[in-house]
Amino acid sequence: MIPLPRRLLAEFLGTALLVTVVVGSGIMAQTLSPHDVGLQLLENSTATVFGLAVLIVTLGPVSGAHFNPVVSLADWWQGRQSRTGLSAGELGAYIIAQALGAIGGAILANAMFDKPAITWSTHERTGTPLWLGELVATAGLLLVIFSLTRSGRTAVAPAAVGGYIGAAYWFTSSTSFANPAVTLGRAFSDTFAGIAPASVPGFIVAQLVGGVIGLALVHGLFGRAVVGTPEPVLPNPDVR
């Protein structure tokens, strides 16, 4: 197994660059299409699809390319039955690395576009329809990721995960954050992709509930995890 410090660096870097892509493309979309919100969303979602796919391909062989505390939590939970996946200590370290990476990614995006390094978002995103959207987005994401690993098709994970997130940008009311770390990071930028700090807890609760539902659906479709079940998103190679 790859040493934990290298995996944490991959999770920090991957989450940071993912948030940089999301926030940076949101700022660029506002600049290029200031009066067309639909076009802004198209530009933002397109960049995110390609950016996420590339990050999974690049960093997946090191850390598994979770970049998402809900995915890491699900990996830890599944590992209790399959004797694989993250330990409790590794889970905590992954979540910290992801959260710090998300904040760093937002700061980097702000700096690239000559904005204050930290500007709290004023974009309120709250209410039952948006929380339901986050629940659906996160449940679907877990269903995609773990169905691929349970069926031995992780080779298509970059395209499938990126494609799902791109679609969910458009079919969910919340535009599919589906990631507590990314949600936290997006609070640090008062731009198109931002979320007001007061709206963050509701989104994270909905994402956690969605993660539970998604994993329950995977168990319903494929049964309980057994010894040797692969890890998401991409299994870590057994090398040092």
C-alpha positions in Angstrom: 0.0 0.0 0.0 1.2 3.5 -0.8 2.4 5.3 2.4 -0.3 7.5 4.0 1.6 10.8 3.6 1.7 10.4 -0.2 -2.0 9.5 -0.3 -2.8 12.6 1.8 -0.8 14.8 -0.5 -2.8 13.4 -3.4 -6.1 14.0 -1.6 -5.1 17.6 -0.7 -3.9 18.4 -4.2 -6.8 16.7 -5.9 -9.4 18.5 -3.8 -7.6 21.8 -4.1 -7.4 21.6 -7.9 -11.0 20.5 -8.1 -12.2 23.5 -6.2 -9.8 25.7 -8.2 -11.5 24.4 -11.4 -15.0 24.9 -10.0 -14.4 28.4 -8.6 -12.0 29.6 -11.3 -14.3 28.5 -14.1 -17.2 30.2 -12.3 -15.3 33.5 -12.1 -14.4 33.2 -15.8 -18.0 32.4 -16.7 -19.1 35.5 -14.9 -16.5 37.5 -16.9 -17.3 36.1 -20.3 -21.1 35.9 -20.0 -22.1 38.5 -17.4 -25.8 38.6 -18.4 -26.5 34.9 -19.2 -26.8 32.6 -16.1 -27.6 29.6 -18.3 -24.4 30.1 -20.3 -22.4 30.6 -17.1 -23.7 27.3 -15.8 -22.7 25.6 -19.0 -19.2 27.0 -18.9 -18.8 26.1 -15.2 -20.1 22.6 -15.6 -18.1 21.8 -18.7 -14.8 22.8 -17.0 -15.7 20.8 -14.0 -16.5 17.6 -16.0 -13.1 17.7 -17.7 -11.2 18.8 -14.7 -12.6 16.1 -12.4 -11.9 13.4 -15.0 -8.3 14.4 -15.4 -7.7 14.6 -11.7 -9.1 11.1 -11.2 -6.8 9.7 -13.9 -3.8 11.6 -12.6 -4.1 11.1 -8.8 -6.3 8.0 -8.6 -3.4 5.5 -8.6 -2.0 7.3 -5.5 -4.9 7.8 -3.2 -7.9 6.3 -4.9 -9.1 9.8 -5.9 -11.8 10.3 -3.3 -11.5 14.1 -3.1 -14.8 13.9 -1.1 -15.4 13.1 2.6 -18.6 11.3 1.8 -16.7 8.9 -0.5 -14.1 8.4 2.1 -16.7 7.7 4.8 -18.4 5.2 2.6 -15.1 3.5 1.9 -14.4 3.3 5.6 -17.8 1.9 6.3 -17.7 -0.7 3.5 -14.2 -1.7 4.7 -15.6 -2.8 8.0 -17.1 -5.8 6.2 -14.6 -6.3 3.4 -11.4 -5.7 5.5 -10.2 -3.2 2.9 -10.5 0.5 2.6 -9.5 3.2 5.1 -9.0 2.7 8.8 -10.6 5.2 11.2 -7.4 7.1 11.6 -6.8 7.3 7.8 -10.4 8.4 7.4 -9.8 11.4 9.7 -6.6 12.3 7.9 -8.3 12.1 4.5 -11.1 14.4 5.6 -8.7 16.9 7.0 -6.6 16.9 3.8 -9.7 17.3 1.7 -11.1 20.2 3.7 -7.7 22.0 3.8 -7.3 21.4 0.0 -10.8 22.8 -0.7 -10.1 26.0 1.2 -6.7 26.3 -0.5 -8.2 25.7 -3.9 -10.7 28.5 -3.5 -8.0 30.9 -2.3 -5.9 30.0 -5.3 -8.8 30.6 -7.7 -9.5 34.0 -6.1 -5.8 35.0 -6.4 -5.6 34.0 -10.1 -8.4 36.3 -10.9 -7.1 39.2 -8.8 -9.8 38.9 -6.2 -9.3 39.1 -2.4 -7.8 35.8 -1.2 -10.8 35.2 1.1 -14.1 36.7 0.4 -17.1 35.0 2.1 -19.8 34.2 -0.3 -23.1 36.0 -0.1 -24.9 33.5 -2.4 -27.5 32.0 -0.2 -28.5 28.4 -1.1 -31.1 27.1 1.3 -34.5 25.5 1.5 -36.0 22.0 1.1 -35.8 21.8 -2.7 -32.1 22.6 -2.7 -31.4 20.1 0.1 -33.3 17.5 -1.7 -31.2 18.3 -4.8 -28.0 17.7 -2.8 -29.4 14.5 -1.4 -30.2 13.2 -4.9 -26.9 14.4 -6.3 -24.8 12.7 -3.6 -26.8 9.5 -3.5 -26.4 9.2 -7.3 -22.6 9.9 -7.0 -22.1 7.1 -4.5 -24.3 4.8 -6.6 -22.1 5.4 -9.6 -18.8 5.1 -7.9 -19.5 2.0 -5.8 -21.4 0.2 -8.6 -18.3 0.6 -10.8 -16.0 -0.8 -8.1 -18.3 -3.6 -7.2 -18.7 -4.7 -10.8 -15.0 -4.4 -11.7 -15.4 -1.5 -14.1 -13.2 1.1 -12.4 -11.3 1.8 -15.6 -14.3 3.9 -16.8 -14.6 5.8 -13.4 -13.0 9.0 -14.7 -15.5 9.3 -17.6 -18.5 8.0 -15.6 -17.9 10.2 -12.5 -17.2 13.3 -14.5 -20.2 12.6 -16.7 -22.5 12.1 -13.8 -21.4 15.3 -12.1 -21.8 17.2 -15.3 -25.3 15.9 -15.8 -26.2 16.6 -12.1 -25.2 20.2 -12.5 -28.3 20.5 -14.7 -30.9 18.0 -13.4 -30.6 18.9 -9.7 -31.9 22.1 -8.1 -28.7 22.6 -6.2 -26.4 22.3 -9.2 -24.8 19.2 -7.5 -22.1 20.1 -5.0 -22.3 16.5 -3.7 -19.2 17.0 -1.7 -18.8 18.5 1.9 -15.2 19.6 1.3 -16.0 21.3 -2.0 -19.1 22.9 -0.3 -16.8 24.3 2.4 -14.2 25.6 -0.1 -16.9 27.4 -2.2 -17.9 29.4 0.9 -14.5 31.2 0.6 -15.3 32.9 -2.7 -18.1 35.4 -3.4 -18.5 34.4 -7.0 -20.9 32.5 -9.3 -19.8 29.2 -7.7 -20.0 30.3 -4.1 -22.2 29.4 -1.2 -22.9 31.6 1.8 -21.4 30.2 5.0 -24.8 30.0 6.7 -26.0 27.7 3.9 -23.1 25.2 4.2 -24.4 23.1 7.2 -27.7 22.4 5.4 -25.9 21.2 2.3 -23.5 19.0 4.2 -26.3 17.3 6.2 -28.2 16.6 2.9 -25.0 15.2 1.4 -24.4 12.9 4.3 -27.9 11.6 4.2 -27.6 11.2 0.4 -24.4 9.2 1.0 -26.1 6.8 3.3 -29.0 6.3 0.8 -26.5 5.8 -2.1 -24.5 3.2 -0.2 -27.7 1.4 0.8 -28.8 1.2 -2.8 -25.4 -0.3 -3.7 -25.8 -2.9 -1.0 -29.3 -3.6 -2.3 -28.0 -4.1 -5.9 -24.8 -5.9 -5.2 -25.1 -7.3 -1.7 -22.9 -6.7 1.3 -19.2 -6.1 0.7 -17.0 -9.2 1.1 -13.3 -9.7 1.7 -11.3 -8.3 -1.2 -14.0 -5.9 -2.5 -12.2 -3.1 -4.4 -11.9 0.4 -3.0 -13.4 3.5 -4.6 -12.9 5.5 -6.8 -9.8 3.7 -8.2 -8.2 0.9 -6.2 -4.8 1.7 -4.8 -2.0 -0.4 -6.3 -0.1 -2.5 -3.9 3.2 -0.8 -4.4 5.5 1.5 -2.5 
